[in-house]
Amino acid sequence: MSAGLYGVGTDRTYKQAGFGAPVRRGSRPAIVVVDLTRGFTEPSYPSGADLTEAVAATTCLIEAGRPADVPVIFTAIAYTEAEATGDSVTWLRKAPGLRGLVEGSDAVAIDPRLPMRTGHDVLVVKKGASAFFGTSLAATLTGLGCDTVVVCGATTSGCVRATVVDAVQSGFSVLVPRACVGDRAEGPAGAALFDIQAKYGDVISLDDAVRYVSSVPATSARRA
C-alpha cells in the first residue's frame, strides 16, 4: 500500500485497519482532467506552479485512449467578476489567491499543450474543489455509461483529492496515475496520494494507465 512514506508502524496500522485493497477496474473508463488550466499549470500566476510534467503525462494518457473513444472530461474553476471580488464564495475568503480565476481570462483557459478537442470533449466549470460538487459531472459520466474514472490534474492535495473522494462516493472506481497529477509542494502531494491509495482509489503508474485505457474495446467505448 505504501513505500514506507510514514514508516513501518503506519503501514502496519493501515493494513490492520483493512485499507489499501485494489479497486475493480471497469470496462468503460473516462479520463477526468481536473483544473489543468493556465492558472494552475504556469508559475507566472499566483495560483500556479510549473506542471509541465503532469501536462505531458496527461497528454500521453489522453492520446492513448483516443482510438477507443475513451471520454475525456476537462474541468476548470472560473468565477464571475462578482464572485471573484465579493464574499458570496466562502472558499475565496480562505484561498484569496484563487480570486484571479475569472471567467473569460487566460487563467481559466485549459492549458494549450493539452489535446482538448473543442466540440468533442466535455468541459465542466466549477466553483469548488471537487469536480462533482455543484456540477453535472456525475450525471455526465452516468450518461456516458462509464464505470471507472481515471483522474488527472491539479492540485494533488486539493481539487484532485476532493474529486477522487466524491468519485468513489458516487459509485465510480478510481485510478490516479501518479505522473498525471501535480501540486505546488511535494509534502502535501505525497500525503494526498498516500491517503488516496489507502482509502479511495489506486495510485498507479502512467504505463499502467496507458495500458488500461488503450485496452478498452472501441465498440464498448462508442456504445457508452
N, C-alpha and C positions, 0 to 999 in steps of 0.2 A: 504493500500500500504506500510505503514511503521509503525514500532512500536514506532515512535517518536524519531528516531535516531538524527534528526536535529531540533526537535521542532515542535510545532503545526503549526507555521507560514509556515514552509517549506512544511509540509504535505498539508496544505490548498492551497498553491501556486501550487503544483504539481497536486492536484486534480482539481483545476480550469483550469489548462492547458490541462486536459484530459489525463493524464498519468496513467499508472498502471492497465489498463484493462487486464483481463486474456487472455492467448493465447489459441488457438484452438488446442487441442491435437489430433493428427492423429492416425491412426491405424497401422502405420508401423514405429516405432521408431528405432533409432540407439543410442548406447551409445558411445560417443566420449570421450576418456580419454586423456586429454591434459598434456603431459610432466611429467607424474609421473615416471620419471627416477631417478636413484640414485643421480644424481647431484642436484636434487631439493628436494628429499624426505629424504635425510640424511644430518644432520647438519655438518658432517665432511668435506663436500665440500663447497667452498666459496659461491657458488650459492644456497646452500641447507638450509633446515630447517627440524625440526622433524615433518614430516607429517604422522606419524603413524596412527592417527585417520582418516585422509582423505583416506589413502590407505585401511584401514579396511572397511570403509563405501563403498568405490568404489568396493571392492571385493564382499561385500554383494549384491550390486546392480547388478553387472555382473552375479553373480551366480543365482540371481532371474530371470534374463532374458534368461538364457541358455535353459530352457525347451521349450521356444517358438522360439528359434533360433534368438533372437534379435541380430543383428550385433553389434560387438564391434570393434571399431577402435581406435588404440593407436597412439599417436604422440610423436615424440622426436626431440628436437633440436640437430643437430650434424653438426659440421664444419670440413672441411678438414684442414690439417695442414697449408696449405697456407692461408686459410680464417681465421683461429684462430690466426695466427701470423702476418698477413698482414693488409692492410687497405681497402680491397675490400668490406667488410661488414660494412657499416656505423654505424649500430646499436652497433657494438662492440667498437666503439670509445666512445659511451655514457655509455655502460654497459660492461666494460672490464672484469668484473668477470665471464662473460659467455665464455670467451676465453678458459676455461678449458673443454668445451663441445666438445671434439674432437672425430671424427668418430673412432669407434673401442675401445674406452676407457670405463672403468667401469662407468664413469659419465653419459654416454648416454644410458646405459642399462636400460630397463624397470625394475622397482622395482620388485625383485623376489618374493615378497609377493603377487603380483597381479596374478590372474589366467589367464594369457595370454596363448592362445593356439597357439603355433607355427605352421605355415602352415594352420591355420584356420582364426585367427584374422588378420585384416589388420594393417600394420604399416606404418604411413606416416611420413617421415623425412622432417623437415622444417628448415628454416634459420631465420625466423622472429617470431613475437609474435603470429599472427593469424595462426591457423591450416589450414586456407583456402588460405592464401596469397602465391602464387607461388607453390601450391601443387595440387594434383589431388583429394583432399577431396570432393569438390562439385560434381565432376563427379562420384566419387565412391558412394556417397550417392544416387545420382540420379539413377545410375545403379542398386543399391540395391532396388530401389523403396521406399526409405524412405521419410517420410514427416515431421518427428519430430526428433530433436536431444536432447539427454539428456547429458549435458556437465558436466564432472567431471575434476578434475586435479589441476594443479598449473601453475603459481600463480594466485590467485583470481583476484588481481588488474592488472595483466599483461596479460599473454597469455590466461587465461580463459576469461577475459572480451573481449579481442580482437577477440577471436574465436566466442563468443556469438554475437557480433556486426556483424561480417561477415556472421554468420549463418543465422540470420534473414534477412540480406540484400540479401542473396542467395535464399530466399524463404522458409526457414525451420522454423517451430515453435520451440521454445527453452525452455527447462526446465533445471534448475540448482539446484540439491539437495545440500542444504547448507552444509551438513555433508561431502559431497564428494569433496569439494574444500578446498584448503589450501594456506596459504601465510606466509610471514616472519613476518608480523606485523598486529595487529588487526585493526588499524585505516584505512589503505588503503584497506584492505579486506572488512570492513564494508561499506566503501564508494562505492566500486565497486558493491557490492551486492545491495545496495540501488539503484544505477543507473541502474543496470540490471533489477531489479523488476519494476522500473518506466518506462523504455523505450524499453527494448529489449526482455525480457523473463520472465518466472515465477520462482522465487526462492521458492523452495518447501522443505518439509521435506523428510528425507530418507524413512520413511514409505510410504509416498505418492508416491515417485518414484518407490519403490519396488512394490507397488500395481499396478501401471501403467504398468511397463514392464512385470510383471508376468500375467497380464490380457490379453495380446495380443494373439489372436488366433494363434496357432502354424502353421496352414495351411497358414495364411496370411503372417507370417514372412518368411516361407520357400518359398512361391511363390515370395516374394521380393528378 
